[in-house]
């Protein structure tokens, strides 16, 4: 049998403790499946004394993750600290510099620094594996880089943040407003320390940047993603969408076009009977479309100790077997730098606003939509109160640029009371 594969684990939070548990519990199984023993040499975290629910007996301790990464008695540096910069980035670079492979769950670091890290790793013959960085326990990275390698991918889309999906589905099932469910999610510990990473679409945007790079052979471009969170979604939006046969999801969509790379993470309406529309709670789903495979749907837990640690160990096992690929599925030096592109494909839109309740207000808005080339399919007024008239439009297919032109014209008038909310109705 080959020599043991020795791990150094930086970060002993929920996921790190889960990885330790798998290594300790399934040692014989891992050895049988990979042909070598997988061991942990040393660990690092901010607090030595914290009870993590798993024994750390037999592991050496490093207060500094960079020192851990530089140890000559580890083969794989497992980075589970998080953060786009700081100790995570410094320790990852130290590991690569000293000839270690890296397994990480850090989507923010790779979305921002992935290109340079991939080039550094591949120049030294090292691997960076990051299955756990996207969609938790769903093996979507492996699907794209291996199982679907013979496809020209045409579109990637999905629900990639379980917290947002929990909030939206809870609003619908319980009839509760956004603020109430947001607080509930916070009390349950579902939100990041900075909640805007979740509800603002940033966390999911990091994941989309990584999937786009693999799917389309481009350099990761988080800055090029059009990101909009779910903060402005109201219970009225949830109800109106349901009445029309739709559900609202924070949906990531990426396509490569002749104009560049289209990447957007935004609330959209999807058919309620579609796989995405039926997705409940904190579950994630990724839909991949390719020229040969047509469409596949991957569904599973997007977070949590077990699912994410499972993804980490999948990468560790591949390295133990000697299986390695370029970070983003092809050599980093061949990844193209493609300009960001806004969506040019027409689609119907859901448009909600509140108008001043006076004669001519609705006609004024309809005229401005028509002037921008936006045709109205359906319109509904509901719940007049205190001089305000909530109005809902569903447009025929139009471009977001045309709709934005109309909305900007509306802002220059005295007939709208609230900022319009526009949501794309996405074909699935």
N, C-alpha and C positions, 0 to 999 in steps of 0.2 A: 504494500500500500504506500502511496505517496506520503510525503511529510505533511504534518498538520498545516491547515490554513489558519494563521493567527490573526485575530481581530483586535483592533483598538477602537473602543466605542466612546465617542465624545457626545455627551448629552444623555442623561438618564431620566428624562421625563417619561411621559406615557409610552411613547414609541420605543425609547431606549430600553426601558424596563421590559417591554414586550419582546424585544430581540434577545435580551439576556435570558428570559424565560424559555423561549424556543430553543436556544442553544443548550440550555441546561436540561430541558425536559426531553428533547428529541435527539440527543447526541448520537445514539446508535442508528437511528433512521437517517439522519443527515449524512453520516459516514457511509452507510450502505448506498445511498443515492448518488453521492458525489465521488466515492472512491477514496476519500481521505477524511481524516478527523477535522472538525471545525472547532477551534478553541478561542477563548477570549484571554488575551494577555493582560490588558490594562484598560482602565476606564477613566473618564474625566467628567466632572459636573461641578456646578457652583457650590453645592452643599454636600459634604461628606456624610452628614449625620441623618439626612432625611430617610424615612422609612419608605422604600419603594415597592414593598410587597414581594421582593425577590432577593435571594441571597447573592451577595457580591463576594463571598468567600473565595479566596484563591486568586483574586484579580489585584494587580497593582493599581495604585491610584496616582493620577497626575492632576495637580491643580490647574495646570496650564494646558489647554488642548493642543497648542502648537508643539509643546514638548512631547505630548502623546503622539502626535503625527510624525515626529522625527525619530521616534524610538526604532532601533534596528531589530527589535524582536517582534514587530508586527508586519504583516503582509498586506492587510487591507485596513484602511482608515474609514470607519463608519461615522459619518458626520450627521448628527441628529440634534444639533443645537438650534438651527434656524437663524434667520436674519440674512439679509442680502450682502452685508459687509461684516466688519468687525471680526471677532474670533473665528466665526465659521469660515469666512473667506481666507483669512490668514492661515488657519490650520489646514484647509484644503490645499492651498498652494504649497505649504510646507510638506505635506504628504506626497504630492506629485514631485516636488523637487528632490525628495529623498527616495524616489522609486517605488512608492506605494500606489496600489489601486485605491479608488475611492468609491464608496457607496453612500449615497446621500438621499435624504427626503426633502431637500431644501429647494423648493421651486423658485423662491424669490432670488436666491443667489444665482441659479442657473439661467433664469429669465433675463437677468441683467448682465451677468458676467460669463454666461455659458460659452460664448464664442471663444473668448480668450482662454478660459479654462480648458476647453476641448483642445485647442491648439497646443497648449502647454502639455496636456496629458499625452496626446498622440505623438508629439515630438519626442517624448521620453518612452514611448511604447507602453504607456499605462492606460487604464480604462477608468472612465467615470460612469457609474451606473446609477439610475435615478427612478426606477419603477415606482418607488413610494412617493415621489414628488407629485404625481398626477393621479387623481381619482382613487387614492387609497389602495384597497385590495384588488381593484380591477387591473388586470395585466395589459393595459392599453399600449404601453411603450413597447412591450415585447410583441404585441400584435402588429404594430406599425413597422417595427424594424425587422421582424422576422417573418411572421405568417403572411403579411401583406406586401412583402418586399417586391413581388412581381407585379404590383398594381401601380398605375398612375392614379394617385388619390385626387379626387375631384372636389371633395368637400369633407370637412371635419366639423362636427357640431356636438354640443352636449350640455348637460347640466353638471357642473364641476365643483359646485360649492354646496355641501349638504345643509349648512346652516340656512342659506337663503331658501333652499327648497323646503326646509322645515317651516320657515316663517310663512312662506306663500301658501303652502298646503294647510297649515294650521289656521291661517286667516280664513281660508275657505271653509274648512270643516267645522270650525267653531264660531264663525261669523264675528270674529274679533278684528279690531283695527290694528294697523301696523305697530303703533307705539306699544300697545298691550302685549302683542306677541313678541316684539323685540325684547321687552323686559323679561318676559317668560323665558326666552332663549338665553338671556344673560344669566338669569337665576339658575338655570339648568347647567350652566358652564359651557354652552355651545359656542359662544362668541370668542374671538381672539381678544387679547388684551387691548388692542386697538380695533374696535368693532368695525371701523370703516374698511379694514382689510377684507372682511366678509361681506357686509351689506353694500359696500361701495363697489364691489366687483373686482377688487384688486387681486385678491387671492386667486380667484378663478381666472383672471387675466394672465397671471403668471403661468398657470397651467396651460392655457391656450397657446401662449407663446412657444412653449416647449413642443406641444403637439404639432403646431404649424411648421416648426423647423424640420421635424422628422418627416412630416407628410409631404412637404413641398420642396425639400432640399435647400432651405433658405437659412440664413443666419437668424438666431433668435432676436425678435424685435418687439419687446414689451412696450416700448415707447410708441410703437406704431399702431397699438390696439385702441380702437374707439370704445371707451369704457363708460358705462352708466350703471349705477347701482339700483337697488330696489326701494330706496328711501321714500320715493314719491308715490309709490303704489298705495292706493287706498282700498278699503273694503268695497267701495262702490265699483272700482275697476275689476276686482275679483268677481263680483256678482254679475256685472254686465258682460264680462268675458264668458262666464258660465252660461248665461242666457243665450249667447250666440254659439255655444258648442265649443268654446275654447277654454284653456287654462293658461295662466301667466307663469312663465318660467324665466329665471335668469339664464339666458342661453348664450353660449359661446359658439360663434360660427367663424370658420376660416375657409377661404378659397383663394387660389392663385388665378389671377386674370391677366389679360394683356396689358392692363394698366398698372399692375403691381400685386401686392399681397393684401387681400382684404381680411381684416381681423376685427371682430366686434364682440364685445361682451355686454349685453344689455337685456333688459326685460323684454320679452316677446310673447305674443299669443301663439299657442300651438294647438292643433286639434285635440280635443279632450280624449278622443279614442285612439290617438297615436301612442307609440311606446313612450315618447317624452311626456305626453299629456297625462299618462297614467302613472307617472313616477311620483311616489309619495315620500314624505318625511325626509330624512337625511341621506337617502340613497342617491348615488351618482349614476349617470348614464352617458356614454359616448357613442355617437353614431358616426361611422366611417363609410364613405362612398368611394369606390374605385372603379376603374374602367373594366376590370375583369370580374371582380367579386360582386359588383353592384353595391349592395348595402349590407352592412353588418351592424348589430347593436350589442354593445357591451354594458352590462348593468351590474351594480354591486355596491357594497358599502364604501363610501368615499373617505372615511376617517375612522378613528378609533384605534385602540392599542393593537388588537389582534389583526385586523385587516392591513394596517400600515406596516406592522412588524413582519407580517407575511410577505409583503412586497419587498421589504429590505432583504429578507432571507432568500427570496427567489434570486435576487442579484448576487448575493454572497455564494449561493450554490453554483450559479453559472461560473463565477470566478474560480471556485474550487474545482470545477470540472475542466478548467482551462479555456472556457468559451468566452471570447471577448469580441466586441464590435466597436467601431468608432462611436463616440458619444452620441451623436445625432443620426446614426445609421449609415453615414457615409463620411469620408474624411473631412475634417473641419475646414481644411483649406479649399475644398470644393464647394462649400455651401455658398450660395449666391446672396449678395446683398441686394434686396429687392425693395423698391420704394413702397410705402404704405398706400393703400387705395381705399377710397370710400366705396360703399356698395353701389354699383351701377344697375343692379337688377331691380326692376320695378316690383313692388309688392303692395298689397293692400295694407292700410294702416288704421289703427284704432286711435282716435283723437278725442280727448276729453278736455273741456274747459268750462269755466263759469262766466256767463255774460251778465252784463247789467240788464235787469228786467225792464226793458223799455222798447217801444216800437222801433223797428228797423235794425236792432242789434244783430239778430240772427241773419237777416238779409245781408248786412255788411260783411259778416264773416264768410257767408257763402260766396259773396262776390270776390273776396280776397282769395279764397281757395280757387275759384274759377280762373282768376287772373294769373295764378301761378301754374295753371294747367292741371289742378287737382280736382278730380270729379268725385262727387259724393254718391256713395252706394246706398247708405242708410243713415238716418238721423233720428235721434230721440231726445226729447226734453223730459226732465223729471225733477221732482222735489223742489219747486219754486219756494223761496223763503226770503223775507226781508230784502226785497229788491234784487235778489240774485237768481239767476236761472242756469242751473247746470245743464250742459248740452253734451251729447255724445255723437260723434260722427264715425262712420266706417267708410273709408275711401275705396274707390276702385284702385287698381294697380297704379302706383306712381313711384317716383324716386324720392329718396329722403331729401335730396337737394331741393326738389320742387316743394315739398312739404315745409321744409325749413324756410324757404322764401315766403310762403304764405304766413307762417307763424311770426316771422319777423315783421311782416306788414301789419299783422294783428296787434303786435306790441305797440305800434305807433298810433293806435286808435284809443278811444276812450270807452270801448264797449266790452273789453274783457276784464274780469275781476281777478282771476287767478292765472298763473302761468300755465299754458296748455301742456298736457301730458300726451306724448305721441309714442305709441308702441307698434312696432312692426308685427304683422301677422305672417309668421314664417311657415313656408311649406316644409313638410317633414316626410 
